[in-house]
Amino acid sequence: MSRPLKTALLVAAASAALSLTASSRADDTGTPNIPFEKYQLKNGLVVVLAEDHSIPMVAVNNMVRVGSRYERPGRTGFAHLFEHLMFMGTDRVPTGVFDQSMETEGGWNNAWTAEDRTDYFDVAPQHVLPLLLWLEADRLSSLGATMTQEKLDAQRGVVKNERRQRSENEPYAKAELRLPELLYPDGHPYHHPVIGSHEDLEAATVDDVKTFFSEYYVPNNMSLVVAGDFDSAKVKVDIDRMFSSIPASKVPEAPPATTPKLPGIVRETIEDDVELPKVIFAWHSPARFAPGDAELDILSNILTHGKTSRLYKTLVYDKELAQSVSASQVSQDLSSYFEVDAFARPGVSLDDVEKNVLAGIQNVIDKGVTSQEVARAKNDFETSFVRGIESVEGKASLLATYESHVGDPGYLSKDLARYRRVDEGAVRSAAKASLDPAALVIIRVVPRTKDAKKADAAAPKGGAK
């Protein structure tokens, strides 16, 4: 139930020429506008209502201001573990009934955890909205008190297996576990991966879980967004009745963080059960919404999106060095990182792949990009943005994200303005400021040797319990 936090915040302005859904009106500049109403309950819960009668569907989004960076030493993986525990049921809604209740009525739900936030969302036909709200209010009000050792053990096992399957045994995934440890120093809130360690997960107690719930899963640390086909006046009554009695609580201060800085080029090679070698490049970059964040988003598109993009054309098409190449600005609250991944073709040296990727980055720094490249990248982002808010769940997610990160669900126009301001000079400046060729992490993932495979086969079987 987890996924990385890369939301519609990181897309560019929607073009006036693109058609918008009935509820996503555009202003005179062509900027989409999602009408909403925001208010706050006495217990601090921020409520955002986006009434939209274009289709008979509703979405509920509960975003909690907690992620892996809020975890204490020795308790990594707690935010993700708790995301799973939130579906383990209460006295009124036993384990399994939460999902069953929605699915019986044609609805569905999911959740994700990242470094900065945890998010829960439900989607269903409009007549199911009272049930969605009641289910969310029930687990927020009583899940902590009804936590048991049996529930904890069940989901602890699920999360540990998820780590094994998705991070330890999935091809190339070991590098994803290692990357934050190499990018951020020990003690930094981003140093450990979201999924945590087996040791910390095993050490978690019921009291630990209850404390985590009481500290972070409180109304004054959350936002509740409802989008879709409903009557705001009626929904306000339901929300007040279901949520207003849940008490607020003091939320712990976020762990302090220093500004990360790499001492030079940090290299590591990981042997894995893979067919093709891969090289990962990662640089520290500006935080979400900071100057340079949008510019590096645009650069990622220029470098690797489409057959005519710079790195794709050079590595995949012209020189036939890489099977594929991708780039992204991974935006986070405290600081971000810019990542380029390249899979080498069979028989191609990673030295050649690495040399050409870094040469492509250096070319941007030295000579910049063209206005045509920037325009194409903006158009790609524009299309993606409009598509992202066509659904009720997309609208709810965007409103919740803006509210949680900047305290303004109507931040859309300001966010889009960041991308509209980007020009070729700004892209080059951002690249020069962040993509230092002498300060980055380079991870190579290579096929394991026959000797290593034999040693593993002879080793005792088992693992973390």
C-alpha angles and dihedrals in degrees: 000000000000133000136165118276102246103134138171087279087087098059129091135248121300115244119241088229091063118091116245131205118259094260097044100074121186126225126220091283093053094254113148114240124202108200111224144159122222128196139150133233120226090255090061099258109147112218124197120188122193108182112201124166097182093106130013095249135108135198129199119199124190112187118188121200095232134095139148093295090067094058122113123238109277092023103076117152093035096121092052092042090053092051086062093043090056088073095051095094140237135241091276095040109034123204111299096015094094091065095035093054092055097040092051088060095045097263136121140194142197142168142205138200128208138162095283109024147020118215134194123189138178129193126191146138111294095256090064095062096100089053093048092052093046093050092050092047092047096055093041091053101041115013094094093053092048096048112127137184089250093056092045093049092049095054094036087060091048093052094046090051089048089055091050095046101039104028109024105031103027113096113265093358094112088070090058090057091049099044098076090046090056096041097048128043123244109280095029112124091238095048096096126058120254093247092058128209132302090239095054093044090051091049094055115115132196089252090053090053094047090050092050090051094048092049102046110014095072127119095248089060096051144064125216117206125186118188131175142037108358143109109257094208092055094043092052090057091050093047093049092049095047104036110024095079093057105104125238121232138192110271118218116249115258114260112266119255133200123216104266121233128177116225092220137303109345112202133189134166120208123194112215142163094268136130100214127043115241134196124203123198121192132179130182110253140177121298124255111297092005120126108281096029096098092038092057090048088057091046092053088058093047091052103047115001112105134359093282095051114119105251094033092053093046101041103029106028110023105032098020092220099130135048090208141344132199138177134194142172102230101207121206136166101250100031136332137217134223113222134193120187124190129181113207121226117245111286095012118126117239086223089068093046092048094047092052096046092051091045089054091051091047090051090058090050094047102037106014128215132288130258088240091057091049092048092051092049092050091051090052091052092046093056092046092050096053092047090050094060099042092093127064091238090053092053092047092049094050094047091047092048094051092046093048097046104035104011093243121098088189093061090113098104093047092048094049090048089064090063095041089057094055115112134166092272092053092050092052092047092051091049092050092048097048113020099069108174089211097051117052144100117254118189121184119199112198135176112271119255121248090247092056091050091050091050091052092048090053095046120101112267123240135072143195113346 
